[in-house]
Amino acid sequence: MANTIIRGAKVFNRGVGKYVDILLKDEIIEKIEPNISIFNNYNEVNAEGKWLIPGIIDDQVHFREPGLTHKADIASESRAAIAGGVTSFMEMPNTNPAALTQELLQQKYDIAQKTSYANYSFFMGASNDNYDEVMKTDARQVCGIKIFMGSSTGNMLVDNPVTLDHLFANVPLLIATHCEDETTIKAQFKLFKEKYGNNLVPYMHPLIRNVDGCYISSSMAVEMAKKYGTRLHILHISTEKELALFTNQIPLKDKKITSEVCVHHLYFSADDYPELGNLIKCNPAIKAKENKEALFPALLDDRLDIIATDHAPHTWDEKSLPYEKAPSGLPLVQHSLNIMLDFYFKGMISMEKIVEKMCHAPAECFRIEKRGFVEEGMYADMVLIDPKESWQIAKNNIYYKCGWSPLEGKEVRGKIDSTYVNGHKVYDGNGNFIQGCGHRLMFDRT
């Protein structure tokens, strides 16, 4: 491969933005200095006026392969990811078949090895009856165990208290949870059906999958984790009430219980259902505005540790069905950085904090080896951004297989100039992709 010198970019790393040159040799960042001497046989990239950040690590995506590839696949969604500056992803087990055995989990890794544009890891799924398979999971090679403590696809709802207790007591890996209380959701759904019959509509979604449903489940997960000393990571926090479960008094590296917030819960609120309807139907639901307004300060003060997407594409036809039949989830992995840049340009968050929450914190939280930072000796996963360029999100520049986004028509500022994965330029900012660079993520849990 051709080695590269990137010159003159403003590099954001570990809370500092500074102008340096970066030398990429093979797959690694070889040198970072204010002025690197000219090397023969190196590509030179003039990045003056550009920003450079570590590649974004998205710890929660659904790429739908195997079994649901009419919606998405690893190749299509990893392409969309690198177009949005996401160089590593961790994918969920509720595919078809679900990743509930080591053999099925390995099949997903085999697909990604052949087709992924980005670095990858896959969660091992837990069910009420696969404890022995869960316990075989290799902590060095797998990001974690996923437990759905709420409605999910297929045989993945873990609602047996004995099973949950056994998992929290004995799993040595990070456990990531989807927390919504099934009893609360069913009771709310029954009330709304009795009152409205077949006339349920999207704005009722956060009232059915409500705040209490989230808090009951999240608080139970936290209680169990504290009881057993479990390494717990609660995904997609969506309510103000849940924030009391988390602390900012402990450094991230020392936290046993961590949290994630997704860009759609920061960006949308229940006020957006009249315009967007099922397009923003997701689980946990996008809720009343006061929740969004509470999540942002909690992100800034470190009660919320990671920003992710829960990228979950469905076809336009599926989303166009009546509320009860329309599936939950929305595609976001290509545009999560643009959402956060929108907050940046509004003065709501610094670039240093964006990098911390989207790049550094996922690497630290999951203990990913040699990724998440722009530093010598790290893998060269990086994103160049043109902060001056504005553009419109539209059909012709959306790379999701489903072909739509709830952000269509939005004017955004800040455009990906290029994305590097393991030292290779894999995306050039103009719709041109180069495949073959994604590696399996490895984890240091010694």
FENNOR-V78900 format. One record per backbone hydrogen bond with DSSP energy under -0.5 kcal/mol. CO is the residue of the C=O (numbers start at 1). NH is the residue of the N-H. E is the energy in kcal/mol with one decimal. If there is no record, write none. Layout:
CO_NH_E, CO_NH_E
This chain:
3_43_-3.3, 4_24_-3.6, 5_7_-0.6, 5_45_-3.0, 6_22_-2.5, 7_47_-2.9, 8_49_-0.6, 9_11_-0.8, 9_20_-1.5, 10_52_-2.8, 11_13_-0.6, 11_18_-2.1, 12_54_-0.5, 13_16_-1.3, 16_13_-2.6, 18_11_-3.5, 18_20_-0.6, 20_9_-0.6, 21_33_-1.6, 22_6_-2.9, 22_24_-0.6, 23_25_-0.5, 23_30_-2.4, 23_31_-1.3, 24_4_-1.7, 25_28_-2.2, 27_380_-2.9, 28_25_-2.5, 28_30_-0.9, 29_377_-3.0, 31_23_-3.0, 33_21_-3.6, 39_42_-0.8, 41_3_-0.6, 43_5_-3.1, 44_46_-0.5, 45_7_-3.0, 45_47_-0.9, 47_50_-2.3, 49_387_-0.5, 50_10_-2.5, 51_385_-3.1, 52_12_-2.5, 53_383_-2.4, 56_58_-0.6, 56_87_-1.7, 56_88_-1.6, 57_59_-0.7, 58_90_-1.9, 60_309_-0.5, 60_310_-1.9, 60_311_-0.9, 61_92_-2.4, 62_313_-0.6, 64_68_-1.9, 66_96_-2.5, 68_71_-2.0, 68_72_-1.0, 73_77_-2.6, 74_78_-1.9, 75_79_-1.7, 76_80_-1.9, 77_81_-2.1, 78_82_-2.2, 79_83_-1.9, 80_84_-0.8, 81_84_-1.2, 81_86_-2.7, 82_85_-1.2, 85_56_-2.5, 85_87_-0.7, 87_119_-3.1, 88_58_-2.5, 89_121_-1.3, 90_61_-1.6, 91_123_-2.7, 93_95_-2.0, 93_99_-2.1, 98_100_-2.1, 99_125_-2.6, 101_105_-2.3, 102_106_-2.3, 103_107_-1.6, 104_108_-1.1, 105_108_-0.6, 105_109_-1.5, 106_110_-2.4, 107_111_-1.8, 108_112_-2.4, 109_113_-2.4, 110_114_-0.9, 111_114_-0.7, 111_115_-1.8, 112_116_-2.6, 116_438_-1.0, 119_89_-1.9, 120_441_-2.7, 121_91_-2.6, 124_146_-2.8, 127_130_-0.6, 130_134_-2.2, 131_135_-2.1, 133_136_-1.2, 134_137_-1.8, 137_139_-0.7, 138_141_-0.7, 138_142_-1.3, 140_443_-2.6, 144_124_-2.2, 145_147_-0.5, 145_176_-3.2, 146_126_-2.0, 147_149_-0.9, 147_178_-2.2, 148_158_-2.6, 149_180_-1.4, 154_156_-1.9, 156_148_-0.8, 156_158_-0.6, 157_159_-0.9, 159_161_-0.7, 160_164_-2.6, 161_165_-2.4, 162_166_-2.2, 163_167_-2.6, 164_168_-2.7, 165_169_-1.8, 166_170_-1.4, 167_171_-2.7, 174_145_-2.6, 174_176_-0.5, 175_233_-2.8, 176_147_-2.8, 177_179_-0.6, 177_235_-2.3, 178_149_-2.8, 178_180_-0.7, 180_182_-0.5, 181_185_-2.1, 182_186_-2.5, 183_187_-2.1, 184_188_-2.4, 185_189_-2.7, 186_190_-2.1, 187_191_-1.9, 188_192_-2.4, 189_193_-2.4, 190_194_-2.3, 191_195_-1.6, 192_196_-3.0, 193_197_-2.1, 196_199_-2.0, 201_204_-2.1, 202_205_-2.2, 204_207_-1.1, 204_208_-1.9, 205_209_-2.9, 208_210_-1.3, 210_214_-1.5, 211_215_-2.6, 212_216_-2.9, 213_181_-2.0, 213_217_-1.3, 214_218_-2.9, 215_219_-2.8, 216_220_-1.4, 217_221_-2.3, 218_222_-2.4, 219_223_-2.3, 220_224_-2.4, 221_225_-2.5, 222_226_-2.5, 223_227_-1.9, 224_228_-1.9, 225_229_-1.7, 225_230_-1.5, 230_232_-1.1, 231_175_-3.0, 232_258_-2.6, 233_177_-2.0, 233_235_-0.6, 234_260_-1.7, 240_243_-1.1, 241_244_-1.0, 242_245_-2.2, 243_246_-1.6, 251_254_-1.8, 251_255_-0.7, 252_255_-1.3, 256_232_-2.2, 256_258_-0.5, 258_234_-2.5, 259_305_-0.9, 259_306_-1.4, 260_237_-2.9, 261_308_-1.9, 262_265_-0.9, 262_266_-1.1, 263_267_-1.8, 264_268_-2.3, 269_272_-2.4, 270_273_-1.3, 272_276_-2.7, 273_277_-2.4, 276_279_-2.2, 277_280_-1.7, 278_281_-1.6, 280_282_-0.5, 281_329_-3.2, 287_270_-2.0, 288_291_-1.9, 288_292_-0.9, 289_293_-2.4, 290_294_-1.0, 291_294_-0.6, 291_295_-2.1, 292_296_-1.4, 293_297_-0.6, 294_298_-1.3, 295_299_-1.8, 296_300_-2.2, 297_301_-2.1, 298_303_-1.7, 298_304_-2.0, 299_302_-0.9, 306_261_-2.9, 308_263_-2.1, 311_62_-2.5, 315_319_-2.2, 316_320_-1.3, 318_321_-1.2, 322_325_-1.3, 322_326_-2.0, 330_312_-2.2, 332_335_-1.8, 332_336_-0.7, 335_339_-2.0, 336_340_-2.0, 337_341_-2.8, 338_342_-1.9, 339_343_-1.4, 340_344_-2.1, 341_345_-2.9, 342_346_-1.0, 343_348_-2.7, 343_349_-0.6, 344_347_-2.1, 350_354_-1.9, 351_355_-2.6, 352_356_-2.1, 353_357_-2.4, 354_358_-2.2, 355_359_-2.2, 355_360_-1.9, 356_361_-3.4, 357_307_-2.0, 358_57_-2.5, 359_363_-1.3, 360_364_-2.5, 361_365_-3.4, 362_366_-2.2, 363_367_-0.7, 363_368_-2.2, 367_444_-3.0, 368_371_-0.7, 370_379_-2.5, 373_375_-1.1, 375_378_-2.0, 378_29_-2.8, 379_381_-2.1, 380_382_-0.7, 380_423_-2.4, 381_55_-2.2, 382_420_-3.2, 383_53_-2.2, 384_417_-2.8, 384_418_-1.4, 385_51_-2.7, 385_387_-0.8, 386_389_-0.6, 386_415_-2.0, 389_414_-3.2, 391_412_-3.4, 392_394_-0.5, 393_409_-3.4, 394_397_-2.1, 395_398_-1.1, 397_399_-0.5, 400_403_-0.9, 405_408_-1.5, 407_410_-2.2, 410_393_-2.3, 410_412_-0.5, 412_391_-2.7, 415_386_-3.0, 418_384_-2.8, 419_426_-2.5, 419_427_-1.3, 420_382_-1.6, 421_424_-1.9, 424_421_-2.5, 424_426_-0.8, 426_434_-2.2, 427_419_-2.1, 432_428_-1.7, 439_120_-2.0, 442_369_-2.9, 443_445_-0.9
